[in-house]
Amino acid sequence: MKYLKIPFYLALMAFIVAAPFLFPAFKTQLATLWLMIIVALTWDMTGGQMGYNSLGNIFFYGTGMYVCAIVGIGIAFNVGEYTNASGGGIYTFTDAQYFGGVLLGCLAAGLFCSLMAVLVGFITFGLRGPYFAIGTLGVAIAAGELVSNWEWVGAGQGIAMPVYPYDLETGKVFFYFLFAGTGVVLFVFLSWLYRTRFGAAINAIRDDEEKAEAMGIHTLRYKLTAWALSAFFVGVAGAISAYQLIHFEPLETAYQTINLGIFMVVCVLLGGKGTLWGPVVGAIVFHVFKEVTWNYLLGWQWVALGALIVVTVVFFQDGIMGWLRVKKPEWFGIRVETSSNDATGAAR
């Protein structure tokens, strides 16, 4: 079984590289799919692996967008003048300034969001269960309102980012590979992390935090580290989105608690919490379902998405991966032994 994984992953990597060229009309949708995979995997780090269900991870996504914008614009121009509502002139970025802004902006966004996760976590991790979920949601909503009234970063009008310097189709491929590269790095990192002592520790917190503390596990340290790692990748994803979207607003785009903030949770529930592949499978199924309903059920798309959530919660409480584990245990390397009595009865 182990040797079969190598050809599978090689074929998967080849498909990932070839996807934007095999489906040239869907480059943007494929890039968005990788965004959904990233936010689903990061949400599962705390929600599935550690048992702390957050509704405020969108806070890191929006913060990553703004940090990247400030860094990307600030390396060439005055941010306050650039975002001035009255107009500050025409600003032209060189290729070096653009790509340097993308690189530095993504790095700064990830690091700043990790720092914010630690600072916010000192307060919110004192809450448990639904109180933690509501507390993190409050942080995201408050952040969106504060930024929408901050004139230096454009307030409610948002920020217009530098435009990709080459043609549109090349830009779509560029952003696809930025998202895909981030997603692949995240998946590989998590596949290693969950097999370490760290993975065992956060799983112990999920199963019984009091017993984990009694066993000598510094639970707060592990919770802060897990959320900081999650926030880093969400912040990077937000930074890439800022450049991809070209223009974004604080409430409708950056801190979109109703849309992306909920979608990342649904992806994990659909695929299966606490599994490595669950968030990936859930993100793919949810994104395809969302795109189809958006195109063919105009006006009813939210009804269809709501129905999908209800069906998932009622009939697939362990997600697609949990359902498959029961129906096809051999796919997961689980041997189901049949007792001799059962075998004798079956023979008769």
KAWOQUI-V373718 format. One record per residue. RES is the residue in one letter. PSI is psi in radians with two decimals (* if undefined). Layout:
# KAWOQUI-V373718
res=[RES:RES]
psi=[PSI:PSI]
This chain:
# KAWOQUI-V373718
res=[M:K:Y:L:K:I:P:F:Y:L:A:L:M:A:F:I:V:A:A:P:F:L:F:P:A:F:K:T:Q:L:A:T:L:W:L:M:I:I:V:A:L:T:W:D:M:T:G:G:Q:M:G:Y:N:S:L:G:N:I:F:F:Y:G:T:G:M:Y:V:C:A:I:V:G:I:G:I:A:F:N:V:G:E:Y:T:N:A:S:G:G:G:I:Y:T:F:T:D:A:Q:Y:F:G:G:V:L:L:G:C:L:A:A:G:L:F:C:S:L:M:A:V:L:V:G:F:I:T:F:G:L:R:G:P:Y:F:A:I:G:T:L:G:V:A:I:A:A:G:E:L:V:S:N:W:E:W:V:G:A:G:Q:G:I:A:M:P:V:Y:P:Y:D:L:E:T:G:K:V:F:F:Y:F:L:F:A:G:T:G:V:V:L:F:V:F:L:S:W:L:Y:R:T:R:F:G:A:A:I:N:A:I:R:D:D:E:E:K:A:E:A:M:G:I:H:T:L:R:Y:K:L:T:A:W:A:L:S:A:F:F:V:G:V:A:G:A:I:S:A:Y:Q:L:I:H:F:E:P:L:E:T:A:Y:Q:T:I:N:L:G:I:F:M:V:V:C:V:L:L:G:G:K:G:T:L:W:G:P:V:V:G:A:I:V:F:H:V:F:K:E:V:T:W:N:Y:L:L:G:W:Q:W:V:A:L:G:A:L:I:V:V:T:V:V:F:F:Q:D:G:I:M:G:W:L:R:V:K:K:P:E:W:F:G:I:R:V:E:T:S:S:N:D:A:T:G:A:A:R]
psi=[-0.68:-0.65:-0.39:-0.36:-0.59:-0.88:-0.62:-0.83:-0.59:-0.77:-0.67:-0.75:-0.70:-0.70:-0.71:-0.75:-0.68:-0.29:-0.87:-0.34:-0.50:-0.57:1.20:-0.43:-0.12:0.51:-0.79:-0.74:-0.66:-0.68:-0.71:-0.61:-0.75:-0.62:-0.77:-0.68:-0.74:-0.88:-0.53:-0.79:-0.72:-0.65:-0.66:-0.39:-0.72:-0.70:-0.75:-0.82:-0.54:-0.24:0.22:1.74:1.93:2.47:0.19:0.26:-0.35:-0.33:-0.73:-0.59:-0.87:-0.72:-0.68:-0.67:-0.80:-0.67:-0.77:-0.72:-0.77:-0.76:-0.82:-0.64:-0.68:-0.40:-0.21:-0.60:2.96:2.14:-0.77:-0.71:-0.67:-0.70:0.09:2.26:-0.49:-0.13:2.22:0.20:-2.99:2.21:2.16:2.25:2.39:2.91:-0.72:-0.71:-0.67:-1.00:-0.55:-0.66:-0.68:-0.84:-0.94:-0.63:-0.74:-0.77:-0.81:-0.69:-0.79:-0.80:-0.74:-0.72:-0.61:-0.74:-0.74:-0.60:-0.70:-0.80:-0.82:-0.62:-0.56:-0.50:-0.90:-0.48:-0.01:-0.14:2.73:2.73:-2.36:-0.44:-0.63:-0.76:-0.80:-0.67:-0.76:-0.61:-0.69:-0.65:-0.78:-0.76:-0.76:-0.72:-0.75:-0.71:-0.69:-0.80:-0.62:-0.21:0.18:1.80:-0.57:-0.49:0.43:-0.10:-2.39:-0.36:-0.27:-2.82:2.34:2.05:2.81:2.55:2.51:2.26:-0.28:-2.86:2.83:-0.77:-0.68:-0.66:-0.67:-0.72:-0.70:-0.83:-0.55:-0.84:-0.49:-0.84:-0.80:-0.74:-0.75:-0.74:-0.73:-0.77:-0.75:-0.79:-0.80:-0.74:-0.79:-0.62:-0.53:-0.79:-0.70:-0.24:-0.05:-3.13:-0.55:-0.79:-0.72:-0.63:-0.79:-0.50:-0.62:-0.65:-0.72:-0.74:-0.77:1.78:-0.66:-0.76:-0.63:-0.73:-0.68:-0.48:-0.02:0.17:2.21:1.52:-0.72:-0.71:-0.78:-0.69:-0.74:-0.71:-0.77:-0.75:-0.61:-0.73:-0.75:-0.78:-0.59:-0.86:-0.60:-0.71:-0.72:-0.74:-0.70:-0.66:-0.77:-0.71:-0.63:-0.78:-0.61:-0.74:-0.35:-0.82:2.37:2.68:2.75:-0.80:-0.72:-0.45:-0.95:-1.05:1.01:1.33:-0.54:-0.59:-1.59:-0.59:-0.57:-0.62:-0.70:-0.58:-0.75:-0.70:-0.76:-0.77:-0.66:-0.73:-0.62:2.03:2.61:0.33:2.74:-0.78:-0.33:-0.94:-0.59:-0.87:-0.76:-0.71:-0.71:-0.86:-0.79:-0.75:-0.75:-0.78:-0.74:-0.76:-0.70:-0.80:-0.59:-0.55:-0.58:-0.14:0.84:2.20:-0.36:0.10:-0.65:-0.57:-0.76:-0.74:-0.68:-0.70:-0.68:-0.72:-0.76:-0.80:-0.71:-0.82:-0.66:-0.80:-0.35:1.03:-0.45:0.13:3.10:-0.73:-0.66:-0.70:-0.76:-0.62:-0.59:-0.75:-0.67:1.19:-0.48:-0.42:-0.39:0.26:0.36:2.13:2.18:1.90:2.35:2.24:2.74:-0.62:-0.74:-0.71:-0.70:-0.73:-0.68:-0.64:-0.64:*]
